[in-house]
Each structure stands twice: as structure tokens, then as C-alpha cells.
């Protein structure tokens, strides 16, 4: 997932930093990380829309680790594993 996010958005951030003429060496890393964060946000935001199209971009191992199945996402089923715990 990180490699995918890097390729589709991290590189864009790095390219933008170069176009804008960054001078601090750490800027390129920050730009990459910000691009990855934006792409992860897009993936999370679009889970429902992607499922309606029969697609899941979330890593299967991460879903399994949290007790969520691809089938439940594709069927638009809300399961207990999808509900965050309430904290005080």
C-alpha cells in the first residue's frame, strides 16, 4: 500500500517541491509523506464508492488483523469489527 501511495501521490509531492524550488533537504521527504497521507485519505474516503464498483484498496492482511472481511465491505455490511470502541 505504501509503495502504491508513493507512486500515485508521493512522487507528485516530491515533484511539486522541486518545482517550487525547495531549499531545505528535509522538504522532499515531507512532500513525499504528505502525498502518501493524501492518498491514504482518498482511499479511506472512497471505501464505499470503491466497494460499489467491486474494488477494495485496503490491504487484506490489515483487514484480517482487525476482523474485517472483504466480503462484508463488498456487501456493505456493518460488522462489530468496523465500529470503533467508545473511549472516555
N, C-alpha and C positions, 0 to 999 in steps of 0.2 A: 504494500500500500504506500509506504513512504517513497519507494522508487517511482511508482506511478505518479504520485503527487509532485514529486520533484520534477519529473519530465513534463507534466502538463502545466505546472504553475510555478514551481520553484525557479526554473530556468527563466521564466518570464520576469520574475522579481529581480533576478541577477542581471538580466539584460537591461531592465529599466534602470537599475542602479548605475550601470555603465553609461547608459545614455545621459543620465542626469549628472554624470561626472563626479562620482563619489571620491572622497579623498581618504577617509578612514578605512583601514584594511578590514575591520570587522563588519563594515556595511554590507559587503557581498554576502556574508553568512546570514546576517539579519534579513536581508532581502529574500534569500532562499527560504529561510524559515517562515517568513511572513507569507510567501507564496504558498508554501505547504499548508500553513494554517488556514489560508483562504480556501484552498481546495478541499481540505477536510471538512470545513464548514459547509461548502457546497454539497459534499457527499451526504452529510448528516441531514441537511435541509431537504434534500431530494429523495430520501429513502422511500417515501410513499409513492411519489411520481415514478421513480425507477421501478418499484415493485409492480405498479400497474402495467408497466411495459415488459414485465418478466425479467427484470435485471436486479442484481444485488451487487453493490460495490464494496460492501463491508467484508472484511476478511472472515472466512468461515471458521478459522481457529478462534478468533476473538468472539464470534457469536456463540460458539460452543462453550467457550470458557465462562460465558455469562448466562448459559442456559437458554439461549435464544436459537431457534431453528430457522433456516432459510425458508422452509415451508410456511411457518407462521407469518413471516414477513410477506411472502408472496400471496398468502390468503388473507392478508390484512387482519390477522388475529392479534388481539392484545392479550398477551400472556402475563402472568405474575412476574416473570423474569424481566419484562420490559418496563415495569413500574418502579421508579426509583424509591428507595426507602425514605421514609419521613424522618428527618432529623430535627432536633430541637435547637 
